[in-house]
Amino acid sequence: MVFKRMLGAFGVGAPSVDTVLAAPRIRPGGMLAGEVRLNGGEFDAEIEHITLGLVAKVEVEHGEGEGVGIGEFARAQVSGPFTLRKGEDRVIGFQVPVPWEIPISEIDGHHLAGMALGVRTELAIAKAVDKGDLDMVEVEPLPSQLAILSAFPRLGFRFKSADLEAGHLFGVRQELPFYQEIEFYAPPEHAATVGEVELTFVASPAGLEVILEADKAGGRYSGDAVGRFQVSHQDAPATDWVAELGRWLSGLAGYGGHHGGHHGGYGHPEHYDDHGGYGHHGHHGHHGHHSGPGLGAVAAAGALGVAGGLVAGEVVEEIFESDEEESEGGDW
């Protein structure tokens, strides 16, 4: 028995854990549901807790340039301490809220190149090596987000890629320590002034903050041009986003600095165009990487409480496997 305990401390004969999600796709502000399935090992095990964490691939700027890390941005404990007997099978169900700001990773069944999201299960075992499980998860857009996204291919935009940038957007109430950029190649008719457009959503229960950044392509404005819209979840699907975005694009041809105004609220889409309000390099320039708390501090919504930090290197490799096979370009 003593020998078995010693082996157990190194993970030999320890319990196994497998997390099964009720659905492989979730939505911002929705619920993450499923079961944690445990199988007892060769000895009784004192389980300290079972915790779920949402993790994502995040781009992080540092002194030497830009790197990639896996950030855990939300946590929820789904079980406290108990004893798992030798050979015992036990199933623990869970249902926990998903942060409103969780990034989108799939549109119309197509995975967005550059995105990697997962649910990590931590089984903490007293006096033994902890066990873990990682399951990939796809995040579909809300109807309000899809209404805006659908306008891009209709205007002739082509999807390029998506990524998560560590940091906080200036002037935006943001809970997660990163924000998503969905990048599009501009339509041919705007190629003389606009090279690419980056789209960022910051969602909340009330609605969406929509941030657009146009990278210049020899136009008359200097640097990048930023546009912002606010819209409720109810009004977004009823809005003509082809017309809204088309007007914004047309205005870039004569861009020369500040113009437009901010009307606020979440009624009809209120918008203003901005050059400088987010810093001299657009919404993700100085402020995007230097004003946020980084990956070590995040307050997530609901039961998926406070989390932060990086997870182990082997998890990085596992969560990247499927994403690296994705190709860029096309509609999505």
N, C-alpha and C positions, 0 to 999 in steps of 0.2 A: 504493500500500500504506500509506503514512504517513497519507494522508487517510482510508482505511478504518479504520485504527487509531484515529484521532481520533474518527470517527463511532462506533466501537465503545465508546469510553469514555463516550459518551452513550447507549449502549444500542441504537444503530442497527445492524441486521444481526447482533445478538448471538444466542446460542443461546436456544432456548425450552425451557420445562420444564412438564411436566404430570404430576401425581401421580394414580395410579389406585389406589383402595383395593380390596382383595380382597373386602371386604364393607362396606356403608355403616353397619353397626351393630356395636358392640363392647360388651363388658361389663367392669365393674371387675375388675381382676386378670387380665384376659385378654391377648390379643395383638392388636396393630395390624399388619396385614400388607398388602402391596401392592407397587406398582412405581413408581419415578420414571423417567419417559420423557423423554429428552433428544433434541432435534433441533439439530444443529450449525448455526451461522449462516453468515455470509459470510466468516468468517476463523477460523483456529484459535484456540481459547480455552483458557486455562489455568484449569482449575477448581480452586479452593482446597479446597472441601469442599461437601458437600450435607448439610443438617441439617433434621430434622423437628421441629416444635414443636406441642404441644397448646395451644390458646388457648380462652378462654371469656370471656363477658360477665360482669363482676363489678360489684356495687354497692360504692362506696367512700364512706365518710363523711369530710367535711373541715369546715373551719371555717365555710364558707358553707352547709353542708347536706349533701346526698347527691348524688353523681354516678355516672356509669357509665364504666367503662374496659374495655379488653380486656387480660386478663392472660395471659401465656404461663407455664404452670405445669409444663411438662415439655419436655425437649429430648433428641434423640438424633441423633448424627452417623451417617449411613448410608453415607458415602463420604469418603475422603480425597482428596488432590490427584491430578489426572490431566489429560491433554490431550484435549480434545474437538475433533476435526478438523473442518474446513469441511464442512458438509453431512452429517456423520456422525450416524447414529441410534444411541442407546445406551439400554439398559434396565438399571436397577439395582433389584434386589429388596430388600425389607426385611421384617423381622419383629421388632418390639420390644414389650416389656411395657407394659401400661397400668396406671397407678397404681390401687391399690385404692380410693382416696378420690375417684376421678373422679365428678362429679355425674351423676345420671340425667337424661336428656332425653326419653325416650320410654317409654310404658307401653302394652302391648297394641296397638302400632301407632299410638298417638296421641301427637303431640308435646306436651310440657308447655309451656304458654305461659310466656314469660319466660326460657326457656333458649336459649342459642346457643353451640355448641361446634364447633370446627373443627381441622383439621390444616393447618398452614402449612409449606410447603416453601421453604427458602432455598437458592438456587444462588449460591454466592459465586464471582465471576469476577475474576481478577486484572486490575487496571488497567481495569476496566469497571464499569458499573452492575450491581449484583446483580439477579438475577431471582427471582421468587417465584410461588407458586401457593397457593391456599387452597381447601380442600375441606371442606364441612360434614360432620359425623359425628354419628350418634345413638348414645346410650349407653342400653342396656337394663338393667333391674335384674337383679341376681343372683336365683336362686330364693329365697334367704333374705330378700332385700329385698322381692320380689314377694309373699311370703306375708304380710308386714306391711302392705304397701300395699293388698292386696286386701281387707283387713278394713275399711278406711275406708268405701268405698261400701256395704258390707254393713251397716255401722252407721248409714247414713244421711248420712254426710259427703258434701259436694260439693267437688270440686277447685276452687280459686280461681286460684292461680298458683304459680310457683316462681321463686326467684332465688338468686344466690350473694352472700354477704356477706363482705367482706374482714375478716380477723381470725382469732383462735384462740378456741376454746371453753375456758372455764376447767375444769381438772381432767380434760381429755380428751387423750390422746396423738394428735396431729394433725400430719400431714406437709405438707399443702397449705396455702397462705396464705389460704384461704377455706373456707367451709362452705356447704352447700346448705340452703335452707329450702323445703319443700314445704308450701304453705298450703291448708287446707281450711276451708270453712264448717261450723260445728257442726250436728249433727242438730237438727231442730225441738224434740224433747223435752228437749234440753239448752240451748235458746236462752236460758233465764232466767239461766243461770249462766255459759255459755261462748259467746263470740262466734265465735272462730276457733281452730284448732289448727294449730301449725307442727310439721312432722316433719323431723328431721335424722338422717341416717345418717353414721357414721364407720366405714368398713369397714377390715378388716385381713385377713391370711391366716387368722387364728384365728376371726373372727366379726364381729359388729356391735355397735357402741355405738349405741343408739337413744335419741334425745332428743326429748321432746315438750314443747311449751309451749302452754298454754291462755291465751288472752287473755280476761280477764274480761268479763262482760256483766251487771254489776249484782249479782254474787254476793257472798258474805260474805267471801271472801278478798280481800286487797288486792294490787294489782299483778298479776303473772303467776304461774301455777303451773307448775312444771317437773317432769316425770317422766322417769326414765332406766331403760332396760333393757339388759342385756347378754345376748347369745345367740350360740351358735355357728352356723355355716352349716348344719351337719347338723341341729341341733335346731329351727331356726326354721320350716321347712316343716311340722313335725309339731306345732307349738304352736297352740292355739286362741287366735288373736289377737283374735277378736271378743270372747271372754270377758275376756282380759287388758286390752284397751283399754276395754271396757265397765266393768270394775271401777274402772279409773283415772278414767274420766269420772264415775262415780257418786260417787266419793270427793271430787270437786271441789265438790260441793254443800255439804259441810260443812267445806270447807277453811279452816284457820285458822292455818297456819304449818307448822313442821316436823312431819312424821310419816312413818312407814315406816322401813325400814332397808335398808342395802346389803349384799348377800350375796356379791357379786363372782363372778369366774369366768365361764366360757363353757359351763356345763352347760345346765340348763333356764333359761328366761328369768328372770334375777335382776333385781329392780328396786327402785328407791326413789324416793319423791316428795320434791321438794326445793323450798324457797322461801328463797332467799338464798345458796345454795351457788354459784350462778352470778352473784352480784351482785344488787342490789336490783331490777333491771329484767329478770330472767329471763336465759336462757342467751345471748341475743344483745345484751344491754344494754351495760354498760360494758366487759365483758371481750371481747365479740364484736368490737369495733372498735378497742380500744386496747391489748390485750395481745399481739396478733400482730405479725409482722414486716412486714406489708403485702405488696405485690406484688413487692417487690424481692428477696426471699430465700425460696427454697423448695427442700427436698430431696425429690425424687420417687423412686419406687421403681424398681429395676432399671435397665435401660439408658437409660430416659428420665430422664436425670440432673438436674443442677442447672440451674435456669432462673429467669427473673424479668423484671420490667420490663413496659413497654407496647409494643405494636406500632403501626404507622403508622395515621394517621387514615383513609386510604382502606380499610384492612383492616377497621376498625370499621364503616364503612358497608356493606361487602360482606357481612360476617358477620351484620349485623342485618337484611338485606333480607327473608329468609324469615321471620324471627322476628316482625317487626312485623306480619305478616299474621295471626298466630295470635290467636284470640279466647280470652277467659277464661271460666271457669265450666264447669259440666257435670261428668260423671264424671271425665274427664281433660282 
